[in-house]
Amino acid sequence: MIFYSLIIYAFMFHKQVVGVYSESGKLELVLVHRPGRELERLTAENKDALLFDELPNIEETRKSHDIFVNTLRKEGVTVLYVLDVLRETLQQSSAARKMLIEGIVHHRQLTEEASSALTQFLFSFTATQLTHAVIEGIACNKEELGESESASILLQTCSSTEEFLVPPLPNLLFTRDSFSIMEKSIFIWRMAKPARSNEPLIMRVIFTYHTHHSQLSMIGIHIIDWETHADSTATVEGGDVAYLGRGKLLIGNGERTNRAGIEAIERTGLFRQVIAIELPKTRDYMHLDIVLSSTGHHSFALHQYLADRLPVYTVQTPRQSKNSAKTEWLCHGHDIQMALRHLLCDPDLHFYDAADEKTSIAEISECRENMLCISDQNVITYAGDDPIKGVVSQMLHNRQHPCHVETFPQKGLIEGHGGAHCMTNAVSRLLN
């Protein structure tokens, strides 16, 4: 079993397996999702509801994703797949199966009779079948539901306009968003869009019941579950979250992560500094990592068109009355570069972008500045930028701050409006 073997290996060599201590320290272990049949569920009619801009070619998607993963492995990063880890979890624990099924049924919001039928139907699945069902979805038709008594009830429950009894999760490709690990805390988020509600559920099951968890609890790993920790209005998505290390959190406040979510994070008391950047509340800039992503200990890729247009805040609640006091948002102006150099006490902080505004706007639409930092000044992002004016070229040929950049194809991946940072979730990353 992949996770368990890694734990034994880590203990033998005194390595910390789960723990993310920065955005730019050496990346050791990531969780990704290799795209599968759930992408085949996308149609011209449902793609908007399922949060895709265009219909991807599934063969191109898999090919591009495999190249991406192989590049990470060549850089020494251990890569685990969500599907494999979830299946292992369900095979190991009946409680995990129960949690997953109850969560699926709860999110579906059916009548009591239909909920009972769906529960019974899902409990008839093997661990492998259940893993595929929650990711790939179950269509409202006899071919997929079969002829059991439970299936008959469920077929009657599905209205003529309903396509899926269990919705597919094409956005699981963007593994970053459903959880974040910051130091020894695993945050399972509540996401903004109903189409993604089963993604945090999958991570909740994995991190609660996989065999490795009982071992890791001895060294202080703990789960902060937004379903119980924060009120129902508080949404956070991992693409907005950048833990910079040593208690410093940078977070985007936009379409997916709201002020209530950020204030709930601040009130955990786990961070000594919370810096929020207010993003335009549009899909084009849905997450912070589309506009700004870490490229090294003292550098970021930053979309310059917005660099002096977005308010930057520090967020804090008076500690003496943290449970009742109003959280304060202190504005530090709209110049992101100046504000971050000041707030991070780093006058040498460097920012990369394309050579001109026109090129920068073209490249952000292709999520090229959505970069994954593998180690200091060593990143990976989409190929295909302008060979002279593009951000990759500017990084490679910067005399004062050269940055190594690996690239991979965007075909089949960009249709979901996400990049390298979105498609990975760090499980182990060292401090800068």
C-alpha positions in Angstrom: 0.0 0.0 0.0 1.5 3.3 -1.2 0.9 5.6 1.8 1.8 3.0 4.5 5.0 2.1 2.7 6.0 5.7 2.6 5.4 6.1 6.3 7.6 3.2 7.1 10.3 4.5 4.8 10.0 8.0 6.3 10.3 6.8 9.9 13.3 4.7 9.0 15.1 7.8 7.6 13.6 10.2 10.2 11.7 12.2 7.5 8.5 14.2 8.2 6.0 12.8 5.7 3.0 15.1 6.2 3.9 18.8 6.8 4.0 21.8 4.5 6.2 24.6 5.9 6.3 27.0 2.9 5.3 27.7 -0.7 8.9 27.6 -2.0 10.9 25.1 0.1 11.8 21.7 -1.5 8.7 19.9 -2.6 8.8 16.3 -1.5 5.3 14.7 -1.8 2.2 15.7 -3.7 -1.3 14.4 -4.2 -2.8 14.7 -7.7 -5.7 13.3 -9.6 -5.1 11.7 -13.0 -8.2 12.6 -15.1 -10.6 9.8 -15.8 -14.1 9.1 -17.0 -15.5 12.1 -15.1 -14.2 14.3 -17.9 -16.1 12.2 -20.4 -19.3 13.3 -18.6 -18.8 16.9 -19.7 -21.2 18.1 -22.4 -21.9 21.4 -24.1 -25.1 21.5 -22.0 -23.5 20.8 -18.5 -19.9 22.2 -18.8 -20.8 25.5 -17.3 -22.5 24.0 -14.3 -19.6 21.6 -13.9 -17.2 24.7 -14.1 -15.4 24.0 -17.3 -14.8 26.6 -20.0 -14.5 24.2 -22.9 -14.8 20.4 -23.5 -11.3 18.8 -23.3 -10.1 16.0 -25.4 -9.7 13.3 -22.7 -6.7 11.6 -24.5 -4.9 15.0 -24.7 -5.8 15.6 -21.0 -4.3 12.3 -19.9 -1.2 12.7 -22.1 -0.5 16.2 -20.8 -1.1 15.3 -17.2 1.2 12.3 -17.5 4.0 14.5 -18.9 3.4 16.9 -16.0 3.6 14.1 -13.4 6.7 12.5 -15.0 8.4 15.9 -14.9 7.7 16.2 -11.2 9.1 12.7 -10.6 12.3 13.6 -12.5 12.6 16.5 -10.1 12.6 14.1 -7.2 8.9 14.7 -6.2 6.9 11.7 -5.0 3.5 11.7 -6.6 0.4 10.0 -5.2 -3.0 9.7 -6.9 -6.2 10.5 -5.2 -8.0 7.5 -6.7 -5.4 5.0 -5.4 -5.3 6.5 -1.9 -9.1 6.7 -1.6 -9.5 3.1 -2.8 -7.0 2.0 -0.2 -8.8 3.9 2.5 -12.1 2.3 1.7 -10.6 -1.1 1.6 -9.0 -0.6 5.0 -11.9 0.9 6.9 -15.7 0.3 7.1 -16.0 3.6 8.9 -14.5 5.3 5.9 -17.1 3.7 3.6 -19.8 4.9 6.0 -18.5 8.5 6.1 -18.2 8.7 2.3 -21.7 7.3 1.7 -23.4 9.4 4.3 -21.6 12.5 2.9 -22.7 11.7 -0.7 -26.3 11.1 0.4 -26.3 14.3 2.6 -25.1 16.4 -0.3 -27.8 15.0 -2.6 -30.7 16.2 -0.4 -33.3 13.6 -1.3 -36.5 12.5 0.3 -36.2 10.1 3.3 -37.1 7.1 1.1 -34.8 8.0 -1.7 -31.9 8.7 0.7 -32.4 5.3 2.3 -32.4 3.7 -1.2 -29.2 5.6 -2.3 -27.5 4.6 1.0 -28.4 0.9 0.4 -27.4 1.1 -3.3 -24.0 2.5 -2.5 -23.3 0.1 0.3 -23.6 -2.7 -2.3 -20.5 -1.4 -4.1 -17.0 -2.7 -3.6 -14.3 -0.3 -2.5 -13.2 0.1 -6.0 -16.7 0.6 -7.4 -17.4 3.2 -4.7 -14.2 5.1 -5.4 -15.1 5.4 -9.1 -18.7 6.3 -8.3 -17.9 9.3 -6.2 -15.3 10.6 -8.7 -17.0 9.7 -12.0 -20.6 10.1 -10.9 -23.6 8.0 -11.4 -26.1 8.8 -14.2 -29.8 8.8 -13.8 -30.5 5.9 -16.1 -31.2 2.2 -15.8 -27.9 1.2 -17.5 -25.9 2.6 -14.5 -28.4 2.0 -11.7 -29.4 -1.5 -12.6 -32.6 -3.3 -11.6 -32.5 -3.7 -7.8 -35.3 -2.5 -5.6 -33.2 0.5 -4.5 -32.4 1.3 -8.2 -36.1 1.4 -9.0 -36.8 3.9 -6.2 -33.8 6.0 -7.4 -35.0 6.0 -11.0 -38.4 7.3 -9.9 -36.6 9.9 -7.8 -34.6 11.3 -10.8 -36.6 14.0 -12.6 -36.6 14.2 -16.3 -34.2 17.2 -16.1 -31.6 15.5 -13.8 -28.6 14.1 -15.5 -26.8 12.5 -12.5 -27.8 10.9 -9.3 -24.3 11.4 -8.0 -22.5 14.3 -9.8 -19.2 13.7 -11.5 -16.1 15.6 -10.2 -14.2 16.9 -13.3 -12.7 19.6 -11.1 -10.9 17.0 -8.9 -8.2 17.5 -11.5 -7.5 20.7 -9.6 -6.6 18.9 -6.4 -5.2 22.1 -4.7 -8.6 23.5 -3.8 -10.3 21.0 -1.5 -7.7 21.0 1.3 -4.5 22.7 2.5 -1.8 21.4 4.7 0.0 24.2 6.7 2.7 23.0 9.0 1.0 20.2 11.0 -2.6 21.3 10.3 -4.8 19.7 7.6 -7.5 22.1 6.6 -10.5 20.5 4.9 -12.3 23.4 3.2 -15.9 24.2 2.4 -15.9 25.1 -1.3 -17.9 27.9 -3.0 -19.6 25.9 -5.8 -22.1 23.1 -5.1 -20.6 21.1 -8.1 -17.4 20.6 -5.9 -19.0 19.6 -2.6 -17.9 16.0 -2.7 -14.3 16.9 -3.2 -13.6 18.0 0.4 -15.6 14.9 1.5 -13.1 12.6 -0.3 -10.2 14.4 1.5 -12.0 14.2 4.8 -12.4 10.4 4.4 -8.7 10.0 3.4 -7.2 12.1 6.1 -9.5 10.7 8.8 -9.3 7.0 8.1 -6.3 6.1 6.0 -3.9 3.8 7.9 -1.2 6.4 8.0 -3.2 8.8 10.1 -2.9 6.9 13.4 0.9 7.0 13.0 1.0 10.7 12.1 -1.2 11.7 15.0 1.7 10.9 17.3 3.7 13.7 15.9 1.0 16.3 16.1 -0.9 16.2 12.8 -4.5 17.3 13.3 -7.5 18.1 11.1 -9.4 21.3 11.0 -12.7 20.6 9.2 -14.5 23.6 7.8 -17.8 21.7 8.0 -17.7 21.8 11.8 -15.1 24.6 12.4 -16.6 27.5 10.5 -20.2 28.7 9.9 -22.0 27.8 6.7 -21.2 31.1 5.0 -17.4 30.7 5.3 -15.9 29.4 2.1 -12.2 28.8 1.3 -10.5 27.2 -1.6 -6.9 26.1 -1.7 -6.0 28.0 -4.8 -6.3 31.1 -2.8 -4.1 29.8 0.0 -0.3 30.4 0.1 1.5 29.5 3.3 4.8 31.4 3.2 6.2 29.8 6.4 6.9 30.9 9.9 3.3 31.7 10.6 2.8 34.0 7.6 -0.3 33.3 5.4 -1.1 35.0 2.1 -4.7 34.5 0.9 -6.9 35.7 -1.9 -10.4 37.1 -1.2 -12.4 36.8 -4.3 -15.0 34.6 -6.1 -14.2 31.4 -4.2 -12.8 32.5 -0.8 -14.9 35.0 1.1 -14.2 37.3 4.0 -16.0 35.0 6.5 -13.7 32.2 5.5 -10.6 34.3 5.9 -11.7 35.6 9.3 -12.4 32.1 10.4 -8.8 31.1 9.5 -7.4 34.1 11.4 -9.5 33.2 14.5 -7.8 29.8 14.6 -4.9 31.6 16.2 -2.5 29.4 14.1 -1.0 32.3 12.1 0.9 35.3 13.4 0.2 37.2 10.2 -2.7 36.9 7.7 -2.3 39.0 4.5 -5.3 39.1 2.2 -5.4 40.3 -1.4 -8.8 41.3 -2.7 -9.3 39.8 -6.1 -11.9 40.7 -8.8 -14.9 38.5 -8.2 -14.8 36.9 -11.7 -13.9 33.5 -13.1 -10.9 35.0 -14.9 -9.3 35.6 -11.5 -11.0 33.0 -9.5 -8.0 32.2 -7.3 -5.0 34.0 -6.0 -2.6 31.5 -7.7 -3.8 32.7 -11.1 -2.7 36.2 -10.3 0.3 35.5 -8.0 2.3 32.4 -7.3 5.5 31.7 -5.5 8.6 31.0 -7.5 11.3 31.1 -4.8 12.2 32.2 -1.3 12.2 35.8 -2.4 10.2 35.9 -5.6 6.7 35.6 -7.1 5.2 35.5 -10.6 2.7 38.4 -10.6 0.3 39.6 -13.2 1.4 43.2 -13.6 -1.9 44.5 -15.0 -3.5 44.0 -11.6 -0.3 44.7 -9.5 -1.4 48.2 -8.5 -5.2 47.7 -8.6 -5.9 45.2 -5.8 -6.3 46.2 -2.1 -3.9 44.4 0.3 -4.9 43.9 3.9 -3.7 42.5 7.1 -6.5 40.7 8.9 -6.5 40.4 12.7 -8.8 39.9 15.7 -7.9 41.4 19.1 -6.5 38.5 21.0 -7.9 39.5 24.4 -11.5 39.0 23.2 -11.0 36.7 20.2 -14.3 34.9 20.4 -16.5 38.1 20.4 -14.4 40.9 18.9 -14.8 42.1 15.3 -12.0 41.1 13.0 -10.2 44.1 11.6 -9.1 44.5 8.0 -6.3 47.1 7.8 -5.6 48.2 4.2 -2.0 48.7 3.0 -2.8 50.2 -0.3 -3.2 48.8 -3.8 0.4 48.2 -4.8 1.0 44.5 -4.2 4.8 44.7 -4.7 5.3 47.5 -2.2 2.9 46.1 0.3 4.4 42.6 0.3 8.0 43.9 0.5 6.9 45.9 3.6 4.7 43.3 5.3 7.1 40.4 4.7 10.1 42.5 5.7 11.8 41.5 2.5 13.0 44.5 0.5 14.7 42.2 -2.0 11.4 40.5 -3.0 11.4 40.1 -6.8 8.4 39.8 -9.1 8.3 38.2 -12.6 5.9 38.9 -15.5 5.8 39.1 -19.2 7.7 42.0 -20.9 4.6 44.0 -21.7 0.9 44.3 -20.7 -0.5 42.8 -23.8 1.6 39.7 -23.5 0.8 39.4 -19.8 -2.9 39.6 -20.3 -2.7 36.9 -23.0 -0.7 34.6 -20.8 -2.8 35.0 -17.7 -5.8 33.8 -19.7 -3.8 30.6 -20.3 -2.9 30.2 -16.5 0.8 30.4 -17.3 1.6 32.4 -14.2 -0.1 29.6 -12.2 3.2 28.1 -11.3 4.3 25.3 -9.0 7.5 25.9 -7.1 9.5 22.7 -6.8 12.3 24.4 -4.9 13.9 27.8 -4.7 14.0 29.4 -8.2 12.9 26.1 -9.8 9.3 26.0 -11.1 7.0 24.2 -13.5 4.3 25.8 -15.7 2.5 25.5 -19.0 4.5 25.5 -22.2 3.7 27.7 -25.2 4.5 31.3 -24.0 5.9 34.0 -26.2 9.5 33.0 -26.7 10.8 36.6 -26.2 8.2 38.5 -24.2 6.6 35.7 -22.2 7.0 35.3 -18.5 8.9 32.0 -18.9 11.5 33.7 -21.1 11.7 36.7 -18.7 12.4 34.3 -15.8 15.0 32.2 -17.7 17.0 35.2 -18.9 16.8 37.5 -15.9 20.4 38.4 -15.2 19.9 39.3 -11.5 17.3 36.7 -10.6 17.4 33.7 -13.1 14.8 31.0 -12.4 14.8 27.5 -13.8 11.5 26.7 -15.5 10.2 23.3 -16.6 7.2 23.2 -18.9 4.5 20.8 -20.0 1.7 20.9 -22.6 -1.6 22.6 -21.7 -3.8 20.7 -24.2 -6.7 19.0 -22.4 -5.9 20.8 -19.1 -6.4 24.5 -19.7 -10.1 23.9 -20.5 -10.9 23.8 -16.8 -9.0 27.1 -16.2 -6.3 25.9 -14.0 -2.5 25.3 -14.1 0.4 23.5 -12.4 -0.2 24.9 -9.0 -3.9 24.0 -9.2 -3.3 20.4 -10.2 -1.1 19.6 -7.2 -1.6 19.6 -3.4 1.6 19.5 -1.4 1.6 16.9 1.4 5.2 17.4 2.3 7.3 20.5 1.6 10.3 21.7 3.6 10.8 25.2 5.1 12.6 27.7 2.9 
